[in-house]
Amino acid sequence: MTPLIDIQARVFGEDDSAYRVFPGGSYRHYEAMHEHGLVFLDFPAIPFPATDGFKETDDIREAIVRAELYASVVYRNSDNVPELMAEISSRDLTKTRWSKRRKLALSQLNGLYNEMKIGDLVVVPAPLNSFTKEEAPRTLVGEVVSDVERWTEPTEKYQKAALLVRRVKWLSEVDERDLDVRTLRALRTQNALVRLPADSLRPVLGAAYQNVIIDGEFLARFTTAGEDFTARESYHFQAFVLAIVEAFRAKGDAEAAELAESIYAIAASVRRGEATVPEQEFSIHSPGYTTLRGKSVVFVIASLFSLALSAHAEPFDETGAARVGLENSASKRYDPCAPEGLADEVVKTLDALGMHRWKEACSAATAASEDEGFAPKASVK
């Protein structure tokens, strides 16, 4: 049976955006968002938006002002909260005006509850006071999985707030020591909602999806579960990567016959400055990761590493010819089976490597996985 590799790759272009949601003053709502899988703006009892969003009307202005007043009392652990809220509810707010802050609130409400789509990426920064010498704050990364709804089963603290929320599937928790200064600045601005270009959050995207295409650049992340990170820890993994790079370069070429017999010798023969060698990034924290960045060879490596770890997958037929299928369950925007696409590159790379070298490559991948905990995102059926 022909093995089928699911590359599970998300695609982001220059027009794609992600949303950074700030979890309230002093990060007061971080735990609720984390524990219950949701994001929201701190506007208790705000009404549902119309089908075309919130408009700059008197009713909405008063609803925003009233919600701000509710937020100042509704989370108190006090018996007089209902009395305070009743008093706010009865206030005459007709003389309030559209200030810059309220217009910003209107824009943010529309962003979260009207413009944000199911499947959009959401990032929530962790409280800075969670930082210790052993562990940095864990920024949450997830995907929106619901339309706007009223939170009907909140904890005791939120019972009276009647918040509008969006449900989120958290995909990853990012160690902020792995983020660059530009990304950290974008996360830490205290505006309640910020819309960011997707490519400004490359480390975050890698953590969430592992296999990502951003503006034509391929990124494949391999998680590492090992407690230590030394030169030995990545030896087998590096040999596998470089052997696949060299086979990829030689695919469909007479040079394929000139490849050394051992993948370790092949890896050692890769020329300095070879264009197909991907860039590599490491996180040395435990658990950590290795990210390969470059052209499509990155996904060839990710696909074949996954295939090598599949004990029952046989990618060669009885004549010794490679036979592998690919799919992408994560996005219709990237088809690995397009003519002369990834599926074709994987098959030709396997043919260049050959069955006898492939067995050694499988042993190297198994050693990297068992000894150092390297694990890919792609899966094999």
QUINOR-V439224 format. One record per backbone hydrogen bond with DSSP energy under -1.0 kcal/mol. NH is the residue of the N-H (numbers start at 1). CO is the residue of the C=O. Records with the same first field share a line. If there is no record, write none. Layout:
BEGIN
NH = CO, CO
END
This chain:
BEGIN
5 = 325
6 = 379
7 = 327
10 = 211
12 = 213
16 = 13
18 = 196
19 = 121
20 = 194
21 = 123
22 = 192
24 = 22
27 = 24
28 = 25
29 = 23
30 = 27
33 = 29
34 = 30
35 = 31
36 = 32
37 = 33
38 = 33
39 = 166
43 = 41
45 = 161
46 = 43
53 = 50
57 = 55
61 = 57
62 = 58
63 = 59
64 = 60
65 = 61
66 = 62
67 = 63
68 = 64
69 = 65
70 = 66
71 = 67
73 = 70
74 = 70
76 = 73
78 = 76
81 = 78
84 = 80
85 = 81
86 = 82
87 = 83
88 = 84
89 = 85
90 = 86
91 = 88
96 = 93
99 = 97
103 = 99
104 = 100
105 = 101
106 = 102
107 = 103
108 = 104
109 = 105
110 = 106
111 = 107
112 = 108
113 = 109
114 = 110
115 = 110
116 = 111
119 = 144
120 = 117
122 = 142
123 = 19
124 = 140
130 = 127
131 = 128
132 = 135
139 = 174
140 = 124
141 = 172
142 = 122
143 = 169
144 = 120
145 = 167
149 = 165
151 = 163
158 = 155
161 = 158
165 = 149
166 = 39
168 = 37
169 = 143
171 = 141
172 = 141
174 = 139
176 = 137
178 = 175
179 = 176
184 = 180
185 = 181
186 = 182
187 = 183
188 = 184
189 = 185
194 = 20
196 = 18
198 = 16
200 = 197
201 = 198
205 = 201
206 = 202
207 = 203
208 = 204
209 = 205
210 = 206
211 = 209
212 = 219
213 = 10
214 = 217
215 = 12
217 = 214
218 = 294
219 = 212
220 = 292
221 = 210
222 = 290
223 = 375
224 = 288
226 = 372
235 = 232
238 = 234
239 = 235
240 = 236
241 = 237
242 = 238
243 = 239
244 = 240
245 = 241
246 = 242
247 = 243
248 = 244
249 = 245
250 = 246
253 = 250
256 = 253
257 = 254
258 = 255
259 = 256
266 = 262
267 = 263
268 = 264
270 = 267
274 = 271
277 = 274
279 = 293
281 = 291
283 = 289
288 = 224
290 = 222
291 = 281
292 = 220
293 = 279
294 = 218
298 = 295
300 = 296
301 = 297
302 = 298
303 = 299
304 = 300
305 = 301
306 = 302
307 = 303
308 = 304
309 = 305
310 = 307
313 = 310
317 = 321
320 = 317
323 = 315
325 = 3
327 = 5
338 = 335
341 = 338
343 = 336
345 = 341
346 = 342
347 = 343
348 = 344
349 = 345
350 = 346
351 = 347
352 = 348
353 = 349
354 = 350
358 = 354
359 = 355
361 = 357
362 = 358
363 = 359
364 = 360
365 = 361
366 = 362
367 = 363
368 = 364
369 = 365
370 = 366
371 = 367
374 = 368
375 = 223
379 = 6
381 = 4
END
